[in-house]
């Protein structure tokens, strides 16, 4: 089992087995080999091997684990190793010992169920699922745990008795995404603004330094990853690898390609390709809501207002942030948008697009659903306080962008203009340019 940190992996495993494990241990973040072995020994002593001697190697550690399991009378012995990548410290020989334990002892038994879990997604994929050595093809079942959808956040908010309507749930999602741990920090009786002040801007706010903890726990050399996401945070539609290199002031660097791949695997970035006729390399887009919120408000935070969010709740800056963040929510809920359009069973590529018209004016389409039924849905996302009213200028821009896209890509597909809003569209003489509407309630579909 793997997935973004704080997403709820440990909770799911614990609930699935009702907390009943023959052995359970969790790696220490940034721990040394000695610290990891000492923790493993203490868990062995506490869970049934009180006379376990001091451990000097992982071979000895897994040998003692075999002793503990041999003595167990349980019919099904569940072993849960949480945050497995943290055990694998440099030159510790952890993986070789782990392979020997599984292949040489546990795999031949019918009473052992081994569950391994990790937030370092890249490590889990490389060392477990794509292993070429002794662990090749040893995984029976794999689960990638994704963040909550809006509907799941709504259910969780109801469970915690949070008095939030769907607009407020969406605002929380804009800052925290669907990360279960972040949502667990919200308190009954608080408004969204009060919760944000306490979590992000208060003197002892727990979320202000979460960014540093998040990256240091996932990547051994996180500096490069931080530089990349910092560069991408300023480009809403994303950047190609070459553009990332340019932003970093470099001509060529193989480490950047590896870091980009790792950030995609961890769910922080979204990788997409533009149409074949205009593609100049894959585009990487930063889509993690908390990281984007961090760079928008917390990275250079020097304010002394612990009630910043409450004091600026309806300010132009926060309303502009909500508008951009709503677009990211839509990208997290593409299946729901397709369902609202009645095209769930139709294959489609989804991406952002940018180009220039004959006068050199830039044009950008925030979400483009390139469908296999000879149709392209061009989606405009608007998050406003009331119903959205289309103006003459905006209607003209929508027509211009659609025509420019067809000309630039030489596509012969028909264009469908879609408006995605939180409160629907007010009818006007210009609203006929919109063919389909999707509302915030549609994004809360199961």
Helices and strands as residue ranges (DSSP letters): H 9-16, E 23-26, H 33-46, H 58-71, E 77-82, H 84-87, H 94-101, I 102-106, E 112-116, H 121-123, I 124-129, H 150-159, H 166-176, H 180-184, H 192-196, I 197-201, H 210-218, H 222-233, E 239-240, H 241-247, H 254-265, E 269-272, E 283-286, H 289-293, I 294-298, H 308-311, H 316-332, H 334-341, E 348-356, E 362-371, E 375-382, E 388-389, H 392-409, E 414-421, E 425-426, G 431-433, E 436-439, H 440-443
